[in-house]
C-alpha cells in the first residue's frame, strides 16, 4: 500500500485512521514539540497528557536521535 502524504505527514508514520478517527502517532507528537493535553493514545511525553509537557519519555527518544542523525535539527 502506498503511503498518503497530507501536509507533509505520512499515513502510517505520523498518523493512521481507526474507523473515522484520525489517530496521531508518537513521531507526529514529538515533531509538534509538546503535549496538547488531549489524552492522545500515543502520547510520548512525560508527564503523559499534561498540556505543555516537553520531556519525551526514554522509550521514544529514538525518534529524536534519528532526526538529529538525518540533519533535521
PyMOL commands that set and color helices and strands:
alter all, ss='L'
color gray80, all
select helices_A, chain A and resi 26-32+58-69
alter helices_A, ss='H'
color red, helices_A
select strands_A, chain A and resi 5-6+9-10+15-18+21-24+45-46+55-56
alter strands_A, ss='S'
color yellow, strands_A
deselect
rebuild
show_as cartoon
